[in-house]
Amino acid sequence: MTADGNQTGYKTGYKIESRPLEARYARGWHCLGLADGYRDGVPHTLNIFGRRLAAFADSTGAIRVIDGYCPHMGADLSTGTVQGDNLVCPFHGWQWGGDGGCKSIPYCKRVPPKARVGAWETCEQNHLLFIWHDPEGRPAPLEVAIPRIDACFSSDWSDWAIDEMLIRTNCRELVDNISDMAHFGTVHGAPVDYFANLFEDHKATQLMIGRSARLSGDAQLTALSTYFGPAYHITEMIGQMGDQQIHSILLNCHVPIDLNSFALRYGVLVKKIPGLSEEQNRAMAQAYVEQAKQAFYEDVAIWDSKIRIDNPLLCEGDGPLYQMRDWYQQFYTDVEQVRPSSVARRIFELNPGNIEPPALRHVFEA
């Protein structure tokens, strides 16, 4: 310090840690959007998990996903054609089945024994297509199956209204939101009165009670959200539009393109309001999609300029971010190496609005 009281020199602060990203993608089911969108008779290009894949529907309507490059001469199979149950290479006409095997070669009677490409496990649920990814090559266990949403099959609800956007950052930035209570008020203008997290096995659940001018007006907004695995996130929300209560189910799912970008799909089901036409109910669902889009862009504006930080400096009102990341790390760890503490049942509560807390056992186990 100088004689006149001014400070001199650089004062060290909290040291931010940001480790290099591991070249690995999460184990789990990843949503690829509406299943019917792949049943148009042509192959679809998938740039996911740092590689090129090809998706197509066979003659039964089952959607198959195989590695995207032909091992013969390297052509992009996703630019080929679908013939019956096979995907035909555009370069030399080799035909590849959904199981990854080469079924025929137009100019050769004998198919080489090594003629095989990787075939990916898929499933359909709630009218959505999912692909299973596991760095160890294990099949999907039954306990992580995507749960059925009854509203998807009810005439009392709208169909999915879904949109998609490209996010140029690592997908952990998105998943952090499940525990980041403080950002809702600052970024989204939705102050929180009550907030809780439950982590257990492959699921992470958030209960939020607060207010949102966009989604509930002057009324209370209640949102119960769960990640089923690392990348498929469903929220049941009760809000308000004018004097009408709105019951909606939100889809927030992502699939990594590479380590520094992911495709985000977001959508909504809205319970139809009696007295409104089908067109009016569809318009209401689409309006919710647009509001979700605006909210995601508010996050994107932050992600575009922030850095990745592995040791965030937290205060008591921030939410259990470290515990969430401990839960999330299980999907980047070999199955035999997952720590029991990472999948143990843990509940955390914050009550900044000092409201009467809900009965968490009833809410989380409903």
Disulfide bonds with the S-S distance in Angstrom:
none
